[in-house]
Amino acid sequence: MQYNKVEICGVNTAKLKVLSEKEKQNLLNIIKNGTPKEKKKAREEMINGNLRLVLSVIQKFTNRGENIDDLFQVGCIGLIKAIDNFNPDLELKFSTYGVPMIIGEIRRYLRDNNAVRVSRSLRDTAYRAMQVKEQMTVELDREPTVEEIAKVLDLPKENVVMALEAIVEPVSLYEPVFSDGSDTIYVMDQIGDNNDDKNWLDEIALKEAISSLTDREKKILALRFFQGKTQMEVSNEIGISQAQVSRLEKYALDRIKNEIN
């Protein structure tokens, strides 16, 4: 589908504004610290300036037969939630935070409209887990671990993982979900296959694989995928060449992939 030539929800996608990172940061600071009038205007500019981000994400879901206008509207809800909850004081690119929020909103929509029925008890557990996750994300300024969510719910970790996997379609760890031309965002925190009863074992295997990396490799992956930094920015921070960063990053990802397969 050629998104640069179509109209979605009455919006001419060819004329959508694209904000620079500096513009986004300025608007987010105003949303947090400005007057009510300034906040309202900045929020509208931030929404309109990130609609291309929504378009980029919904391309992943266009092969499901869903109405593109519906997906766009749902994705915009995720974008608005990301803007309202983003903390500009964190060293994090907005797209790194916004993309998972948009994907999550679309998945909730698809899940709620899915003809496959999930047991009521499993669905209730999943909903409670997602509520706790959203609350803790705001409180901690980061996504909580499964163990932390399970502790709040007073449930075994395996129950929480299986409940969430039952209602959310798994995504490849190495699947790119967004690229702004310089950096590509990968889904690093979810793995799974069609066997729901094995998904929690896969997650444990992933954590064990990551724990086997060196401190330098862990730091590179953290800077690249959790702080949204470019390879050049990482190389400057840890004092090695960009080529070395690229090589170590690829080696670490290959090791993780080999160990969980």
Backbone torsions as a table, in degrees:
resi	resn	phi	psi	omega
1	MET	NA	134.2	-177.4
2	GLN	-93.7	94.6	-172.9
3	TYR	-69.1	-21.4	-178.6
4	ASN	-79.6	-0.8	-177.0
5	LYS	-125.8	5.2	-174.6
6	VAL	-112.5	163.9	175.9
7	GLU	-112.7	125.4	-178.7
8	ILE	-122.0	125.8	-179.1
9	CYS	53.1	35.9	179.1
10	GLY	79.0	5.5	-178.9
11	VAL	-102.7	125.1	175.1
12	ASN	-77.9	105.0	-172.5
13	THR	-67.5	-18.7	179.3
14	ALA	-72.2	-18.0	-176.4
15	LYS	-107.8	12.1	-179.5
16	LEU	-69.5	136.4	179.4
17	LYS	-76.9	145.5	175.5
18	VAL	-118.7	122.8	-178.9
19	LEU	-88.3	145.7	171.9
20	SER	-78.1	165.4	179.6
21	GLU	-61.7	-36.5	179.1
22	LYS	-66.1	-40.8	178.5
23	GLU	-64.6	-41.3	178.5
24	LYS	-61.4	-45.8	-178.1
25	GLN	-62.2	-42.5	178.9
26	ASN	-61.8	-44.6	-179.6
27	LEU	-65.1	-40.9	-179.7
28	LEU	-65.6	-36.0	176.7
29	ASN	-66.4	-38.1	177.6
30	ILE	-67.0	-41.2	179.3
31	ILE	-59.6	-34.6	-178.6
32	LYS	-83.2	-38.7	-169.5
33	ASN	-117.7	-6.4	-175.2
34	GLY	-79.6	178.5	174.6
35	THR	-72.2	163.1	179.3
36	PRO	-52.8	-40.8	-179.9
37	LYS	-67.6	-42.4	178.9
38	GLU	-65.5	-40.7	179.9
39	LYS	-61.4	-44.6	-178.6
40	LYS	-61.8	-45.7	-179.9
41	LYS	-65.5	-43.7	-179.2
42	ALA	-65.1	-38.1	179.3
43	ARG	-62.9	-43.6	178.8
44	GLU	-63.9	-41.8	178.7
45	GLU	-65.0	-39.3	-179.7
46	MET	-65.8	-40.3	178.5
47	ILE	-64.4	-52.3	-177.9
48	ASN	-63.2	-31.6	-178.5
49	GLY	-81.7	-2.9	179.8
50	ASN	-122.5	15.0	178.9
51	LEU	-66.3	-28.7	175.7
52	ARG	-66.2	-29.4	175.4
53	LEU	-63.3	-41.9	176.9
54	VAL	-61.8	-45.5	179.6
55	LEU	-59.8	-40.9	179.7
56	SER	-61.7	-40.3	-177.6
57	VAL	-72.2	-42.5	-173.8
58	ILE	-69.3	-14.0	176.1
59	GLN	-60.3	-28.0	178.5
60	LYS	-65.1	-21.4	-170.5
61	PHE	-113.5	8.3	-173.8
62	THR	-78.7	-10.1	-179.3
63	ASN	-91.7	14.8	-177.2
64	ARG	-101.2	0.8	-178.9
65	GLY	80.1	10.9	-179.6
66	GLU	-81.4	151.4	177.0
67	ASN	-66.3	126.0	-175.3
68	ILE	-64.0	-33.9	178.1
69	ASP	-64.7	-40.4	179.5
70	ASP	-63.7	-45.0	179.9
71	LEU	-62.0	-39.8	-179.8
72	PHE	-63.5	-45.0	-179.7
73	GLN	-63.9	-42.0	178.8
74	VAL	-65.6	-41.5	177.8
75	GLY	-61.4	-35.4	177.9
76	CYS	-65.9	-34.2	176.1
77	ILE	-62.6	-43.6	177.1
78	GLY	-62.4	-39.2	177.7
79	LEU	-62.1	-45.3	-179.3
80	ILE	-63.1	-41.3	177.5
81	LYS	-62.1	-39.8	179.6
82	ALA	-64.2	-42.5	179.5
83	ILE	-64.1	-43.1	-177.1
84	ASP	-70.0	-25.0	-175.7
85	ASN	-106.3	-6.0	-176.0
86	PHE	-71.8	138.8	177.7
87	ASN	-103.3	105.5	-177.3
88	PRO	-66.8	-12.0	179.7
89	ASP	-76.9	-16.6	179.5
90	LEU	-78.1	147.8	176.5
91	GLU	-82.6	73.6	-174.0
92	LEU	-145.6	131.5	175.8
93	LYS	-68.9	143.9	-177.9
94	PHE	-60.9	-38.9	-178.5
95	SER	-63.2	-32.7	179.0
96	THR	-63.9	-34.3	178.1
97	TYR	-86.5	-37.8	-173.2
98	GLY	-72.6	-37.7	-176.6
99	VAL	-59.2	-49.8	177.7
100	PRO	-61.4	-32.9	178.4
101	MET	-66.1	-42.2	178.8
102	ILE	-66.1	-45.0	178.8
103	ILE	-60.7	-43.0	-179.2
104	GLY	-61.4	-40.7	179.8
105	GLU	-65.5	-41.8	179.3
106	ILE	-66.3	-39.9	179.5
107	ARG	-65.3	-38.4	176.8
108	ARG	-62.1	-40.8	178.2
109	TYR	-62.9	-47.7	-179.6
110	LEU	-65.5	-37.9	179.2
111	ARG	-64.0	-45.2	-177.8
112	ASP	-69.7	-20.3	179.0
113	ASN	-105.6	11.5	-179.3
114	ASN	-80.6	136.9	-179.8
115	ALA	-74.6	-19.3	178.8
116	VAL	-73.0	126.1	-176.1
117	ARG	-92.6	134.2	176.3
118	VAL	-109.7	144.3	-177.4
119	SER	-57.1	147.7	-176.3
120	ARG	-60.4	-42.3	-178.0
121	SER	-64.4	-40.3	179.7
122	LEU	-67.6	-41.1	178.7
123	ARG	-64.2	-42.4	179.6
124	ASP	-61.6	-42.7	178.0
125	THR	-61.3	-42.8	-179.9
126	ALA	-64.0	-44.0	179.7
127	TYR	-62.1	-43.6	178.8
128	ARG	-62.5	-40.7	-179.7
129	ALA	-64.4	-40.0	179.7
130	MET	-68.5	-36.7	177.2
131	GLN	-64.2	-44.4	178.6
132	VAL	-63.3	-40.5	-179.9
133	LYS	-61.1	-45.2	-179.7
134	GLU	-64.9	-41.3	179.8
135	GLN	-64.8	-45.0	-177.6
136	MET	-70.4	-31.1	177.8
137	THR	-62.0	-41.5	178.3
138	VAL	-68.2	-43.1	-177.1
139	GLU	-68.9	-38.7	-174.2
140	LEU	-95.3	-11.4	-173.3
141	ASP	61.2	29.3	175.2
142	ARG	-163.5	164.4	177.5
143	GLU	-76.7	134.1	178.6
144	PRO	-72.4	157.9	175.4
145	THR	-78.6	165.5	177.5
146	VAL	-61.8	-38.0	179.9
147	GLU	-62.0	-40.5	179.7
148	GLU	-66.2	-40.7	177.7
149	ILE	-64.4	-45.2	-179.0
150	ALA	-61.7	-36.5	-180.0
151	LYS	-65.5	-41.9	178.7
152	VAL	-65.1	-39.1	-179.4
153	LEU	-79.9	-11.2	-177.0
154	ASP	59.0	46.2	179.8
155	LEU	-130.2	156.0	174.5
156	PRO	-63.1	145.7	-179.5
157	LYS	-56.1	-40.5	-177.1
158	GLU	-61.1	-36.5	179.3
159	ASN	-64.5	-40.4	-179.3
160	VAL	-66.9	-45.9	-179.2
161	VAL	-61.5	-45.6	-178.4
162	MET	-66.2	-36.2	178.4
163	ALA	-64.7	-45.5	179.9
164	LEU	-66.5	-40.4	-180.0
165	GLU	-66.8	-28.2	-178.0
166	ALA	-69.8	-23.6	-176.5
167	ILE	-114.4	-5.5	-179.9
168	VAL	-121.9	128.0	177.9
169	GLU	-68.7	126.7	-178.4
170	PRO	-68.1	152.7	-179.7
171	VAL	-123.3	144.6	178.8
172	SER	-60.1	139.4	178.5
173	LEU	-59.0	-31.9	-173.5
174	TYR	-103.5	10.7	-178.2
175	GLU	-79.1	124.6	176.5
176	PRO	-73.1	134.0	-179.5
177	VAL	-113.2	-15.1	178.2
178	PHE	-164.6	142.1	174.7
179	SER	-139.5	131.7	179.7
180	ASP	-101.7	15.5	178.6
181	GLY	101.7	-24.3	179.4
182	SER	-118.6	-44.4	179.8
183	ASP	-115.3	147.6	173.1
184	THR	-114.5	132.7	179.1
185	ILE	-95.3	127.2	178.0
186	TYR	-110.8	151.8	176.2
187	VAL	-83.9	102.6	-174.6
188	MET	-99.5	-11.2	-171.2
189	ASP	-108.3	8.4	178.1
190	GLN	-137.6	132.6	171.4
191	ILE	-136.2	158.9	179.2
192	GLY	173.8	169.3	174.1
193	ASP	-141.2	-163.3	-176.6
194	ASN	-80.9	-4.0	179.8
195	ASN	-100.1	94.2	-174.4
196	ASP	-59.1	-30.8	-176.7
197	ASP	-73.6	-6.5	178.8
198	LYS	-108.0	-6.0	-173.3
199	ASN	-63.3	-39.5	-178.4
200	TRP	-67.4	-30.5	175.6
201	LEU	-67.8	-37.6	177.9
202	ASP	-62.3	-40.6	-178.9
203	GLU	-65.4	-41.6	177.4
204	ILE	-62.5	-41.3	179.2
205	ALA	-62.7	-38.1	178.3
206	LEU	-62.3	-46.0	-178.7
207	LYS	-64.2	-37.7	178.6
208	GLU	-66.7	-38.7	179.3
209	ALA	-64.1	-42.3	179.3
210	ILE	-65.8	-37.6	-178.6
211	SER	-66.1	-20.5	-179.5
212	SER	-82.4	-7.5	179.3
213	LEU	-73.8	160.3	175.7
214	THR	-74.8	164.9	179.1
215	ASP	-60.7	-38.3	-179.6
216	ARG	-65.6	-42.6	179.9
217	GLU	-64.7	-40.8	177.8
218	LYS	-62.5	-41.3	-178.7
219	LYS	-65.9	-40.6	178.7
220	ILE	-61.4	-46.5	-179.9
221	LEU	-65.0	-37.9	179.7
222	ALA	-65.1	-44.6	-179.8
223	LEU	-66.7	-39.5	-176.6
224	ARG	-73.6	-47.5	-168.3
225	PHE	-104.1	-16.7	178.9
226	PHE	-108.6	-25.0	176.4
227	GLN	-107.6	-5.0	173.7
228	GLY	69.5	26.5	-177.8
229	LYS	-86.2	151.8	176.7
230	THR	-75.9	164.5	178.1
231	GLN	-61.9	-35.2	179.1
232	MET	-66.9	-40.8	178.0
233	GLU	-64.2	-38.6	177.8
234	VAL	-65.2	-42.7	-178.8
235	SER	-61.9	-39.0	178.0
236	ASN	-67.1	-35.8	-176.6
237	GLU	-72.9	-40.0	-175.6
238	ILE	-102.2	-1.8	171.0
239	GLY	80.5	32.3	173.9
240	ILE	-130.4	170.8	-176.9
241	SER	-74.2	159.9	177.6
242	GLN	-62.7	-34.9	178.6
243	ALA	-63.5	-39.6	178.0
244	GLN	-66.7	-40.2	177.1
245	VAL	-59.2	-46.3	-179.8
246	SER	-60.1	-43.4	-178.7
247	ARG	-66.9	-45.4	-178.9
248	LEU	-66.9	-37.7	178.2
249	GLU	-62.5	-48.2	179.8
250	LYS	-62.7	-41.4	-179.6
251	TYR	-63.4	-42.7	-179.3
252	ALA	-65.0	-43.9	179.3
253	LEU	-65.0	-39.0	178.1
254	ASP	-64.6	-39.5	178.9
255	ARG	-63.4	-44.1	178.1
256	ILE	-60.8	-47.0	-178.5
257	LYS	-60.4	-43.9	-178.5
258	ASN	-66.6	-37.2	-175.6
259	GLU	-75.4	-26.0	-179.2
260	ILE	-95.1	-7.5	177.5
261	ASN	-88.8	NA	NA
